[in-house]
């Protein structure tokens, strides 16, 4: 015990998930703000730094960069560092006492009351010589010389020059560059950060079945036909198209129309029953075309600024080649029959599941990884994962990390409508986006509480909610009875509450007929048949959706996720909220009605303090849905919403007088 050790305490480091088990999430271009509680016994002056770097294999590991932390009071320290590139970063916190700065603080107080400090000056001289030695080793002879000269002054006793040198802040600043790090304390964990590309945080999704692209309900379309649908999707402002599985569909137990257990010879089956004689997860359904046709479709989409998200459904038709080639990959009953899939209360007689944790996993898992990489090689960069909550969490954590090691730009959306803790665990395991319960939140209080939970820490550190008002599986009861007004208001909420939202084809047509009362399934569900879509159907809301997506593109605040705050509206049928950029350069207020049938009016309590506006200040608001401008002043405003215009969206501009600017509000 001959060496001095540090006694600084570092705790409550954040952001951090589950004691460092999972990485926190950010997006390239963000600044990660790190906070920690740092303290020590006594009154020593402390120094704390964040040590950070981009992760790499050991043989390629980069040097740590250190960013000084700032004391914010009550032992809270804070610093930020830039996340410039897509990939993994890591950080930790280190702190130590600044012995010379502490000495300066103490001797100043003693000198001020006339104490004899000759002994203290000798202590200071010893400290400075130790600092000088470290400066010399660091290749800074000029600093070493200055420190040594000051030490010599201290040796001469309480001379005016010695006292002046001791009080010189420049001397303490030089000394602080060469601390004694042998007494530093380092946080006992290295925290990982996964930095996504922008599309993991922001995007407008549109789902359609390419096999219905001819829209006559009779003729199976191809990727070439589906290319003709791309300008339509682009015209509504969507930048991600999600395709259900595009693979061969099995014949055994093929589902007929409306999920019938009996299929006729012309029934196309469910795309989620993957695999047949034509191939499995790495093949394209021949009725859609060839792999080259798919690549051409991808290129055409990208040329319009649209990315393709592919469904990743790790399940098989009984006809899948895997079933014959690898029986060890599947669960079998004692009588030797293979188990079909269930997600109670739903049953999928046309699907069999893998035995995820059985003895075959050593070859099964790498094969499924190769499926992902196969489609990545074709140009797919986004995957919507079907029912991930029915597969082991360990598999997803392994798979996503394996993929991100070589392709950190790949985005995974979790389609898991399940228990909240399971949904959150999947997000922690690596899924960058998740479906949510937004679909079933129909009242103001529950919506505000739920979205606040999703968009604030700790949940926002690892989970991004992708809001869908409908899916091919889910036609919520609200849309079945609300008419076009309901479709408008739910789209407005989804598009403005989150930075990522999506809808399934037919939403813009206000398609709302269930298979029967009390059920959330569509009548004549497209999961089991070709659809005859009349995209120009009277009463469609394409223009409304196009305007929402245009506003999202034009205003940065809507492209950020964790910047939502709710504010008071006196009417319980009206929700009022703010989205703003961190620097306040973009601020947008939204009021939206929950009533699809009647006009609703409300007094809105404007969050002037959050907007940076004084109580007596006049400011301009630009209502973006109607393109009207007005001046507001004071803490309240009034809004009237209708089923035709259930949302008002105001960009907020403060008064800025300039000789160069004729519009004084910006």
C-alpha positions as CSV (number, residue, x, y, z in Angstrom):
1,X,0.0,0.0,0.0
2,X,2.8,2.4,-0.9
3,X,1.0,4.2,-3.6
4,X,-1.6,6.9,-3.2
5,X,-5.0,6.1,-4.8
6,X,-8.0,8.2,-5.7
7,X,-11.1,8.7,-3.7
8,X,-13.3,10.6,-6.1
9,X,-16.8,9.1,-6.5
10,X,-18.5,8.9,-9.9
11,X,-22.1,7.8,-10.0
12,X,-25.4,8.2,-11.8
13,X,-23.8,8.5,-15.2
14,X,-26.3,9.1,-17.9
15,X,-27.4,8.2,-20.5
16,X,-26.9,4.6,-19.6
17,X,-29.3,1.6,-20.1
18,X,-29.5,-1.2,-17.6
19,X,-26.1,-0.7,-16.1
20,X,-24.5,-0.6,-19.6
21,X,-26.0,-3.8,-20.9
22,X,-27.5,-2.1,-24.0
23,X,-26.4,0.9,-26.1
24,X,-28.2,4.2,-26.0
25,X,-29.4,5.5,-29.4
26,X,-28.6,8.7,-31.2
27,X,-28.4,9.9,-34.8
28,X,-25.4,11.1,-36.8
29,X,-24.9,14.8,-36.3
30,X,-26.3,14.8,-32.8
31,X,-24.3,15.9,-29.8
32,X,-24.4,13.4,-26.9
33,X,-24.8,15.2,-23.6
34,X,-23.3,13.2,-20.7
35,X,-24.1,13.9,-17.1
36,X,-22.7,12.4,-13.9
37,X,-22.6,13.0,-10.2
38,X,-19.0,13.6,-9.2
39,X,-17.8,14.4,-5.7
40,X,-15.1,13.7,-3.1
41,X,-14.7,14.0,0.6
42,X,-13.5,17.4,1.8
43,X,-13.3,20.5,-0.3
44,X,-10.9,19.6,-3.1
45,X,-11.2,21.3,-6.5
46,X,-12.3,18.5,-8.9
47,X,-11.7,18.0,-12.6
48,X,-13.9,15.7,-14.7
49,X,-13.7,14.6,-18.3
50,X,-15.8,12.5,-20.7
51,X,-13.5,10.1,-22.5
52,X,-15.0,9.0,-25.9
53,X,-14.2,7.4,-29.2
54,X,-15.8,5.6,-32.1
55,X,-15.8,1.9,-31.4
56,X,-13.6,-0.4,-33.5
57,X,-12.0,-3.9,-33.2
58,X,-9.1,-3.9,-30.8
59,X,-6.5,-3.9,-33.6
60,X,-8.2,-0.8,-35.1
61,X,-9.1,1.0,-31.9
62,X,-8.8,4.7,-32.0
63,X,-7.3,6.9,-29.3
64,X,-9.7,8.3,-26.7
65,X,-10.7,12.0,-26.9
66,X,-11.3,13.8,-23.7
67,X,-13.9,16.6,-23.3
68,X,-13.8,18.6,-20.1
69,X,-17.0,18.4,-18.0
70,X,-18.6,21.5,-16.5
71,X,-19.8,21.7,-12.9
72,X,-23.5,22.6,-12.9
73,X,-24.0,22.7,-9.1
74,X,-25.0,20.1,-6.5
75,X,-22.1,17.9,-7.7
76,X,-23.7,17.5,-11.2
77,X,-21.2,17.6,-14.0
78,X,-22.0,17.7,-17.7
79,X,-20.3,17.7,-21.1
80,X,-21.2,16.9,-24.7
81,X,-19.3,15.4,-27.6
82,X,-20.2,15.1,-31.4
83,X,-21.5,12.0,-33.0
84,X,-20.3,12.6,-36.5
85,X,-20.6,9.2,-38.1
86,X,-23.0,6.3,-38.3
87,X,-21.8,3.4,-36.1
88,X,-20.9,2.6,-32.5
89,X,-19.3,5.0,-30.1
90,X,-18.3,4.5,-26.5
91,X,-17.7,6.8,-23.6
92,X,-16.8,6.8,-19.9
93,X,-16.2,9.4,-17.2
94,X,-12.9,10.1,-15.3
95,X,-12.4,12.6,-12.5
96,X,-9.6,13.6,-10.1
97,X,-8.7,16.3,-7.6
98,X,-6.7,19.2,-9.0
99,X,-4.2,19.3,-6.1
100,X,-2.5,22.6,-7.1
101,X,-5.8,24.4,-7.7
102,X,-7.0,23.2,-4.3
103,X,-3.7,24.4,-2.7
104,X,-4.2,27.8,-4.4
105,X,-7.7,28.1,-3.0
106,X,-6.6,27.2,0.5
107,X,-3.5,29.5,0.6
108,X,-5.5,32.4,-0.7
109,X,-7.8,32.2,2.2
110,X,-4.9,32.0,4.6
111,X,-3.1,35.0,3.1
112,X,-6.3,37.0,3.2
113,X,-6.4,36.6,7.0
114,X,-2.6,37.2,7.5
115,X,-1.5,33.6,8.2
116,X,2.1,32.6,7.9
117,X,2.2,30.3,4.8
118,X,5.9,29.5,4.5
119,X,5.2,25.8,5.1
120,X,2.4,25.9,2.6
121,X,4.7,27.5,0.0
122,X,7.1,24.6,0.3
123,X,4.2,22.2,-0.3
124,X,3.3,24.2,-3.4
125,X,6.9,24.1,-4.6
126,X,6.9,20.3,-4.3
127,X,3.6,20.1,-6.3
128,X,4.9,22.4,-9.0
129,X,8.1,20.3,-9.5
130,X,6.0,17.2,-9.9
131,X,3.9,19.1,-12.5
132,X,7.0,20.3,-14.2
133,X,8.3,16.7,-14.4
134,X,5.1,15.6,-16.1
135,X,5.3,18.6,-18.4
136,X,8.8,17.7,-19.5
137,X,7.7,14.1,-20.2
138,X,4.8,15.5,-22.2
139,X,7.2,17.4,-24.4
140,X,6.4,20.9,-23.1
141,X,9.8,22.3,-21.9
142,X,8.5,25.9,-21.8
143,X,5.7,24.9,-19.4
144,X,8.2,22.8,-17.4
145,X,10.5,25.8,-17.1
146,X,7.7,28.2,-15.9
147,X,6.6,25.7,-13.3
148,X,10.1,25.1,-12.0
149,X,10.8,28.9,-11.8
150,X,7.6,29.4,-9.7
151,X,8.7,26.5,-7.4
152,X,12.0,28.3,-6.9
153,X,10.1,31.4,-5.9
154,X,8.1,29.5,-3.3
155,X,11.3,28.1,-1.8
156,X,12.4,31.6,-0.9
157,X,9.5,32.0,1.6
158,X,6.8,34.6,1.9
159,X,8.2,37.1,-0.5
160,X,5.8,39.4,-2.4
161,X,6.9,37.7,-5.7
162,X,6.1,34.3,-4.2
163,X,2.7,35.3,-3.0
164,X,2.0,37.0,-6.4
165,X,3.0,33.9,-8.3
166,X,0.8,31.7,-6.0
167,X,-2.2,33.9,-6.8
168,X,-1.5,34.1,-10.6
169,X,-4.4,32.2,-12.3
170,X,-2.1,31.7,-15.3
171,X,0.2,29.5,-13.2
172,X,-2.7,27.3,-12.0
173,X,-3.9,27.0,-15.6
174,X,-0.5,25.7,-16.8
175,X,-0.3,23.3,-13.8
176,X,-3.7,22.0,-14.6
177,X,-2.5,20.7,-18.0
178,X,-0.3,18.1,-16.3
179,X,-2.4,16.6,-13.5
180,X,-1.5,13.6,-11.4
181,X,-3.8,11.0,-13.1
182,X,-2.5,8.2,-10.9
183,X,-5.1,9.4,-8.4
184,X,-7.9,9.6,-10.9
185,X,-11.1,7.6,-10.6
186,X,-12.6,6.1,-13.8
187,X,-16.2,5.1,-14.0
188,X,-16.4,1.3,-13.8
189,X,-18.2,0.9,-17.1
190,X,-17.7,2.0,-20.7
191,X,-21.1,3.0,-22.1
192,X,-22.0,2.2,-25.7
193,X,-23.9,4.5,-28.0
194,X,-25.3,3.4,-31.4
195,X,-25.4,6.3,-33.8
196,X,-28.0,5.7,-36.6
197,X,-28.4,7.4,-39.9
198,X,-31.2,9.9,-40.2
199,X,-33.7,7.5,-41.6
200,X,-33.8,5.6,-38.3
201,X,-35.3,8.7,-36.7
202,X,-37.3,10.4,-39.4
203,X,-39.5,9.1,-42.2
204,X,-43.0,8.8,-43.7
205,X,-43.9,5.2,-44.5
206,X,-46.4,3.9,-47.0
207,X,-47.3,0.2,-47.2
208,X,-48.7,-1.5,-50.3
209,X,-48.9,-4.9,-51.8
210,X,-47.0,-4.9,-55.2
211,X,-49.1,-7.8,-56.4
212,X,-52.2,-5.5,-56.4
213,X,-50.4,-2.8,-58.4
214,X,-52.7,-3.3,-61.5
215,X,-55.6,-2.4,-59.2
216,X,-58.2,-4.5,-61.0
217,X,-58.5,-7.2,-58.3
218,X,-58.0,-10.0,-60.9
219,X,-54.5,-9.7,-62.4
220,X,-51.4,-10.5,-60.4
221,X,-49.1,-7.5,-60.8
222,X,-45.3,-7.6,-61.2
223,X,-42.5,-5.3,-59.9
224,X,-42.6,-3.6,-63.4
225,X,-46.3,-2.8,-62.8
226,X,-45.5,-1.6,-59.2
227,X,-43.0,0.9,-60.6
228,X,-46.0,2.8,-62.0
229,X,-47.4,3.2,-58.5
230,X,-44.2,5.0,-57.3
231,X,-45.1,8.5,-58.5
232,X,-48.5,8.2,-56.8
233,X,-46.7,7.5,-53.5
234,X,-44.2,10.2,-54.1
235,X,-47.0,12.7,-54.7
236,X,-48.3,12.2,-51.2
237,X,-44.8,12.9,-49.8
238,X,-43.9,9.5,-48.5
239,X,-40.2,8.6,-48.5
240,X,-40.3,5.0,-47.4
241,X,-42.3,2.2,-49.1
242,X,-42.8,-0.9,-47.0
243,X,-43.5,-4.1,-49.0
244,X,-45.0,-7.2,-47.4
245,X,-43.0,-10.4,-48.1
246,X,-42.1,-10.7,-51.8
247,X,-41.0,-14.4,-51.6
248,X,-42.7,-17.5,-53.0
249,X,-45.9,-18.5,-51.2
250,X,-46.6,-22.0,-50.1
251,X,-49.5,-24.1,-51.3
252,X,-50.0,-26.3,-48.2
253,X,-52.9,-25.0,-46.1
254,X,-52.9,-21.9,-48.2
255,X,-55.4,-19.3,-47.0
256,X,-58.3,-18.2,-49.1
257,X,-60.2,-14.9,-49.1
258,X,-61.0,-13.4,-45.8
259,X,-58.6,-15.9,-44.1
260,X,-60.6,-18.9,-45.2
261,X,-59.1,-22.3,-44.5
262,X,-60.0,-23.4,-48.0
263,X,-58.2,-21.8,-50.9
264,X,-59.3,-22.1,-54.5
265,X,-57.0,-22.5,-57.4
266,X,-56.9,-18.8,-58.1
267,X,-56.3,-17.7,-54.5
268,X,-52.9,-16.0,-54.1
269,X,-52.4,-16.8,-50.4
270,X,-50.8,-14.9,-47.6
271,X,-47.3,-13.5,-48.4
272,X,-46.3,-14.3,-44.9
273,X,-46.6,-18.1,-45.7
274,X,-43.1,-18.0,-47.1
275,X,-41.5,-20.7,-49.2
276,X,-42.3,-23.2,-51.9
277,X,-40.7,-25.2,-54.7
278,X,-39.6,-21.9,-56.3
279,X,-37.4,-21.1,-53.2
280,X,-37.5,-19.5,-49.8
281,X,-36.4,-16.3,-48.0
282,X,-33.7,-15.5,-50.6
283,X,-36.0,-15.8,-53.6
284,X,-38.6,-13.6,-55.3
285,X,-42.1,-14.8,-56.0
286,X,-42.0,-15.6,-59.7
287,X,-45.4,-14.0,-60.2
288,X,-43.8,-10.7,-59.1
289,X,-40.9,-11.1,-61.5
290,X,-37.2,-11.8,-61.1
291,X,-34.5,-10.6,-58.8
292,X,-33.3,-8.3,-61.5
293,X,-36.9,-6.8,-61.7
294,X,-36.7,-6.2,-57.9
295,X,-33.4,-4.4,-58.2
296,X,-34.8,-2.3,-61.0
297,X,-37.8,-1.4,-58.8
298,X,-35.4,-0.4,-56.0
299,X,-33.4,1.8,-58.4
300,X,-36.6,3.5,-59.6
301,X,-37.8,4.1,-56.1
302,X,-34.4,5.6,-55.0
303,X,-34.5,7.9,-58.0
304,X,-37.7,9.4,-56.6
305,X,-36.2,9.8,-53.2
306,X,-38.0,6.7,-51.8
307,X,-36.3,3.9,-49.9
308,X,-37.8,0.4,-49.9
309,X,-38.4,-1.4,-46.5
310,X,-38.7,-5.1,-46.9
311,X,-40.7,-7.3,-44.6
312,X,-38.5,-9.7,-42.6
313,X,-40.7,-12.6,-41.5
314,X,-38.7,-15.4,-40.1
315,X,-41.3,-18.2,-40.5
316,X,-42.0,-20.8,-43.2
317,X,-44.7,-22.4,-45.2
318,X,-44.7,-26.2,-44.8
319,X,-43.4,-26.2,-48.4
320,X,-40.3,-24.1,-47.7
321,X,-37.1,-25.8,-48.7
322,X,-35.8,-25.4,-45.2
323,X,-38.4,-27.8,-43.9
324,X,-37.1,-30.7,-45.9
325,X,-33.4,-29.7,-45.9
326,X,-33.2,-28.9,-42.2
327,X,-35.9,-30.6,-40.1
328,X,-33.7,-30.0,-37.0
329,X,-34.6,-26.3,-37.3
330,X,-38.3,-26.8,-36.5
331,X,-40.4,-27.9,-33.6
332,X,-42.1,-31.3,-33.9
333,X,-44.8,-32.9,-31.8
334,X,-44.2,-36.4,-30.3
335,X,-46.0,-38.0,-33.2
336,X,-43.5,-36.4,-35.6
337,X,-45.8,-33.8,-37.1
338,X,-44.5,-30.2,-37.4
339,X,-46.1,-27.5,-35.2
340,X,-47.9,-24.7,-37.0
341,X,-47.7,-21.1,-35.8
342,X,-49.9,-19.4,-33.3
343,X,-50.1,-15.9,-31.9
344,X,-53.1,-16.3,-29.7
345,X,-55.9,-15.8,-30.4
346,X,-54.7,-15.9,-34.0
347,X,-53.7,-19.2,-35.7
348,X,-51.6,-19.5,-38.8
349,X,-52.2,-22.9,-40.3
350,X,-50.1,-22.1,-43.3
351,X,-47.0,-21.3,-41.3
352,X,-44.5,-23.2,-39.2
353,X,-42.1,-21.7,-36.8
354,X,-38.4,-22.3,-36.2
355,X,-37.1,-24.0,-33.0
356,X,-35.1,-21.0,-32.0
357,X,-33.2,-22.3,-29.0
358,X,-32.9,-26.0,-30.0
359,X,-29.8,-27.9,-31.0
360,X,-30.1,-26.6,-34.6
361,X,-29.6,-23.0,-33.6
362,X,-25.8,-23.2,-34.4
363,X,-26.6,-23.4,-38.1
364,X,-30.1,-21.7,-38.1
365,X,-29.0,-18.4,-36.7
366,X,-26.2,-17.8,-39.2
367,X,-28.5,-18.9,-42.1
368,X,-31.0,-16.3,-41.1
369,X,-28.3,-13.7,-40.8
370,X,-27.4,-14.6,-44.4
371,X,-31.0,-13.9,-45.4
372,X,-30.7,-10.3,-44.1
373,X,-27.3,-9.8,-45.8
374,X,-28.6,-11.3,-49.1
375,X,-31.2,-8.5,-49.3
376,X,-28.8,-5.9,-48.1
377,X,-26.6,-6.9,-51.0
378,X,-29.6,-6.3,-53.3
379,X,-29.8,-2.7,-52.0
380,X,-32.3,-3.0,-49.1
381,X,-31.4,-0.9,-46.1
382,X,-34.6,-1.0,-44.0
383,X,-36.4,-4.0,-42.7
384,X,-39.8,-4.2,-41.0
385,X,-39.6,-7.3,-38.8
386,X,-42.8,-9.3,-38.4
387,X,-43.7,-10.4,-34.9
388,X,-40.3,-10.2,-33.3
389,X,-41.8,-10.7,-29.9
390,X,-42.5,-14.4,-30.8
391,X,-38.7,-15.0,-31.3
392,X,-36.0,-15.0,-28.5
393,X,-34.6,-11.6,-27.5
394,X,-31.2,-13.2,-27.6
395,X,-31.5,-13.9,-31.3
396,X,-32.4,-10.4,-32.2
397,X,-29.6,-8.9,-30.1
398,X,-27.2,-11.2,-31.8
399,X,-28.5,-10.7,-35.3
400,X,-28.8,-6.9,-35.2
401,X,-25.3,-6.5,-33.7
402,X,-23.9,-8.9,-36.3
403,X,-25.5,-6.9,-39.1
404,X,-24.5,-3.5,-37.7
405,X,-20.9,-4.6,-37.3
406,X,-20.6,-4.6,-41.1
407,X,-23.5,-2.4,-42.1
408,X,-24.4,0.2,-39.4
409,X,-26.7,1.9,-41.9
410,X,-29.3,-0.9,-41.7
411,X,-32.6,0.1,-40.0
412,X,-34.9,-2.4,-38.2
413,X,-38.5,-1.7,-37.4
414,X,-40.1,-3.9,-34.7
415,X,-43.7,-4.9,-35.5
416,X,-44.5,-6.1,-32.0
417,X,-48.0,-5.3,-30.6
418,X,-47.4,-6.9,-27.3
419,X,-46.7,-6.2,-23.6
420,X,-44.9,-2.9,-23.0
421,X,-41.9,-4.5,-21.3
422,X,-41.3,-6.8,-24.2
423,X,-41.6,-4.0,-26.7
424,X,-39.1,-2.0,-24.8
425,X,-36.7,-5.0,-24.5
426,X,-36.8,-5.4,-28.2
427,X,-35.9,-1.7,-28.7
428,X,-33.0,-2.1,-26.2
429,X,-31.8,-5.2,-28.1
430,X,-31.3,-3.1,-31.2
431,X,-34.5,-2.3,-33.1
432,X,-34.3,1.4,-34.1
433,X,-38.1,1.8,-34.4
434,X,-41.1,0.2,-32.9
435,X,-44.8,0.0,-33.6
436,X,-46.8,1.4,-30.7
437,X,-50.2,1.5,-29.0
438,X,-50.9,4.8,-30.7
439,X,-53.5,3.0,-32.8
440,X,-55.7,2.4,-29.8
441,X,-55.2,5.7,-27.9
442,X,-58.4,7.6,-28.6
443,X,-58.7,10.1,-25.8
444,X,-56.7,13.2,-24.9
445,X,-55.3,12.3,-21.5
446,X,-54.2,8.8,-22.5
447,X,-52.6,10.1,-25.7
448,X,-50.7,12.8,-23.9
449,X,-49.5,10.4,-21.2
450,X,-48.5,7.7,-23.7
451,X,-46.6,10.0,-26.1
452,X,-44.9,11.8,-23.2
453,X,-43.6,8.4,-22.0
454,X,-42.4,7.5,-25.5
455,X,-40.6,10.7,-26.3
456,X,-38.9,11.5,-22.9
457,X,-36.1,9.6,-21.0
458,X,-35.6,6.9,-20.2
459,X,-37.7,5.4,-23.0
460,X,-36.6,7.9,-25.6
461,X,-33.0,6.8,-25.0
462,X,-33.6,3.5,-26.8
463,X,-37.1,3.4,-28.4
464,X,-38.5,5.4,-31.2
465,X,-42.3,5.0,-31.8
466,X,-43.4,4.7,-35.4
467,X,-47.1,5.8,-35.4
468,X,-49.5,3.9,-37.7
469,X,-53.2,4.7,-37.7
470,X,-53.8,1.4,-39.6
471,X,-52.1,-1.7,-40.9
472,X,-53.2,-4.6,-43.1
473,X,-53.9,-6.5,-39.8
474,X,-55.5,-3.7,-37.9
475,X,-58.5,-1.5,-38.8
476,X,-59.2,0.1,-35.4
477,X,-62.8,0.5,-34.3
478,X,-62.4,4.3,-34.3
479,X,-61.8,4.4,-38.1
480,X,-64.7,2.0,-38.7
481,X,-67.2,4.5,-37.4
482,X,-65.5,7.9,-37.8
483,X,-65.7,8.7,-41.5
484,X,-63.2,11.0,-43.3
485,X,-63.0,13.3,-40.3
486,X,-61.5,10.5,-38.2
487,X,-59.0,9.5,-40.9
488,X,-57.9,13.1,-41.2
489,X,-57.4,13.7,-37.5
490,X,-55.6,10.4,-36.9
491,X,-53.2,11.1,-39.8
492,X,-52.6,14.6,-38.4
493,X,-51.7,13.2,-35.0
494,X,-49.5,10.5,-36.3
495,X,-47.6,12.8,-38.7
496,X,-47.0,15.5,-36.1
497,X,-46.6,13.7,-32.8
498,X,-43.7,11.5,-33.9
499,X,-40.8,12.0,-36.4
500,X,-41.7,8.6,-37.9
501,X,-45.2,7.6,-39.0
502,X,-46.8,5.3,-41.6
503,X,-50.0,4.1,-43.1
504,X,-51.3,1.2,-45.1
505,X,-52.7,1.7,-48.6
506,X,-56.4,2.5,-48.5
507,X,-56.1,4.9,-45.6
508,X,-56.1,7.8,-48.0
509,X,-59.3,6.4,-49.5
510,X,-60.9,6.2,-46.0
511,X,-61.3,2.5,-46.3
512,X,-63.0,1.4,-43.1
513,X,-65.2,-1.6,-43.6
514,X,-64.5,-4.5,-41.1
515,X,-65.0,-8.1,-41.8
516,X,-67.8,-8.0,-39.2
517,X,-68.8,-5.8,-36.2
518,X,-66.4,-6.0,-33.3
519,X,-63.5,-7.2,-35.4
520,X,-60.4,-5.1,-36.4
521,X,-59.8,-7.1,-39.6
522,X,-60.6,-5.5,-43.0
523,X,-63.4,-7.0,-45.1
524,X,-61.8,-8.7,-48.1
525,X,-58.3,-8.2,-46.5
526,X,-55.5,-7.7,-49.0
527,X,-53.5,-10.2,-47.0
528,X,-55.4,-12.9,-48.8
529,X,-56.4,-11.5,-52.2
530,X,-55.7,-9.0,-54.9
531,X,-57.4,-5.6,-54.4
532,X,-59.1,-3.4,-56.9
533,X,-58.0,0.0,-55.7
534,X,-59.7,3.1,-57.1
535,X,-57.1,5.7,-56.1
536,X,-59.3,8.5,-57.3
537,X,-62.3,7.4,-55.3
538,X,-64.5,10.4,-54.3
539,X,-64.0,11.5,-50.7
540,X,-60.3,10.6,-50.6
541,X,-57.9,12.6,-48.4
542,X,-54.8,12.4,-50.6
543,X,-54.4,16.2,-50.6
544,X,-54.6,16.4,-46.9
545,X,-52.0,13.7,-46.4
546,X,-49.7,15.3,-49.0
547,X,-49.9,18.6,-47.1
548,X,-49.0,16.9,-43.8
549,X,-46.0,15.3,-45.3
550,X,-44.9,18.5,-47.0
551,X,-45.0,20.3,-43.7
552,X,-42.9,17.5,-42.1
553,X,-40.3,17.9,-44.8
554,X,-40.2,21.7,-44.5
555,X,-39.9,22.0,-40.8
556,X,-37.0,20.4,-39.0
557,X,-38.9,20.2,-35.7
558,X,-41.1,17.5,-37.1
559,X,-38.0,15.4,-38.1
560,X,-36.9,15.2,-34.5
561,X,-38.3,12.7,-32.0
562,X,-37.6,13.7,-28.4
563,X,-38.8,17.3,-28.7
564,X,-42.5,17.0,-27.9
565,X,-44.2,18.9,-25.1
566,X,-47.9,19.1,-24.3
567,X,-49.7,22.2,-23.2
568,X,-53.1,23.2,-21.9
569,X,-56.2,23.4,-24.1
570,X,-59.3,24.1,-22.2
571,X,-61.4,21.7,-24.3
572,X,-60.9,18.0,-23.6
573,X,-61.6,17.3,-27.3
574,X,-58.6,19.4,-28.3
575,X,-54.9,18.5,-27.8
576,X,-52.2,21.2,-28.0
577,X,-48.5,20.6,-28.2
578,X,-45.1,22.1,-29.2
579,X,-42.4,20.6,-31.4
580,X,-39.1,22.6,-31.4
581,X,-35.5,22.3,-32.5
582,X,-32.9,22.3,-29.7
583,X,-31.6,25.7,-30.6
584,X,-35.1,27.2,-31.0
585,X,-34.6,28.0,-34.7
586,X,-37.7,26.0,-35.5
587,X,-40.8,26.1,-33.4
588,X,-44.2,24.6,-34.3
589,X,-47.4,24.6,-32.3
590,X,-50.1,22.0,-33.1
591,X,-53.8,21.8,-32.1
592,X,-55.8,18.8,-33.1
593,X,-59.3,17.6,-32.5
594,X,-60.4,14.2,-31.2
595,X,-63.9,14.7,-32.6
596,X,-64.4,13.4,-36.2
597,X,-68.0,14.7,-36.5
598,X,-68.4,18.1,-34.9
599,X,-66.5,21.5,-34.8
600,X,-64.5,22.0,-31.6
601,X,-63.3,25.3,-30.2
602,X,-60.8,25.9,-27.4
603,X,-58.7,28.4,-25.6
604,X,-55.0,27.4,-26.0
605,X,-52.4,28.3,-23.3
606,X,-49.4,29.3,-25.3
607,X,-46.0,28.2,-23.8
608,X,-44.4,31.6,-24.1
609,X,-41.4,30.7,-21.9
610,X,-40.5,27.6,-23.9
611,X,-40.8,29.7,-27.1
612,X,-38.5,32.3,-25.7
613,X,-41.2,35.0,-26.0
614,X,-41.9,37.8,-23.5
615,X,-45.5,38.1,-22.1
616,X,-46.0,41.5,-23.9
617,X,-44.2,40.5,-27.1
618,X,-46.0,40.4,-30.4
619,X,-45.1,37.4,-32.6
620,X,-46.2,36.0,-35.9
621,X,-47.7,32.6,-36.5
622,X,-48.0,31.0,-39.9
623,X,-50.8,28.4,-40.0
624,X,-49.4,25.8,-42.4
625,X,-52.5,23.8,-43.3
626,X,-54.4,26.9,-44.6
627,X,-51.3,29.0,-45.4
628,X,-52.5,32.0,-43.3
629,X,-50.6,34.4,-41.1
630,X,-51.6,36.3,-38.0
631,X,-50.1,38.1,-35.0
632,X,-50.4,36.8,-31.5
633,X,-49.7,38.4,-28.2
634,X,-50.1,37.2,-24.7
635,X,-50.4,33.8,-23.0
636,X,-53.6,32.6,-24.8
637,X,-55.0,32.0,-28.3
638,X,-58.2,30.6,-29.7
639,X,-58.7,27.8,-32.2
640,X,-61.7,26.4,-34.1
641,X,-61.2,22.9,-35.6
642,X,-63.6,21.0,-37.9
643,X,-63.9,17.5,-39.3
644,X,-62.6,18.9,-42.6
645,X,-59.7,20.7,-40.9
646,X,-59.2,18.9,-37.6
647,X,-55.6,20.2,-37.1
648,X,-54.0,23.6,-37.0
649,X,-50.2,23.8,-37.3
650,X,-48.5,27.1,-36.6
651,X,-44.9,27.9,-37.3
652,X,-43.8,30.5,-34.8
653,X,-41.7,33.5,-35.8
654,X,-40.4,36.2,-33.5
655,X,-40.0,39.8,-34.5
656,X,-36.5,40.5,-36.0
657,X,-36.1,44.0,-37.5
658,X,-33.4,44.2,-40.2
659,X,-32.5,46.6,-42.9
660,X,-32.0,43.6,-45.2
661,X,-35.3,41.8,-44.3
662,X,-38.7,43.1,-45.3
663,X,-40.4,40.3,-43.4
664,X,-39.5,41.2,-39.9
665,X,-40.6,37.9,-38.4
666,X,-38.3,34.9,-38.6
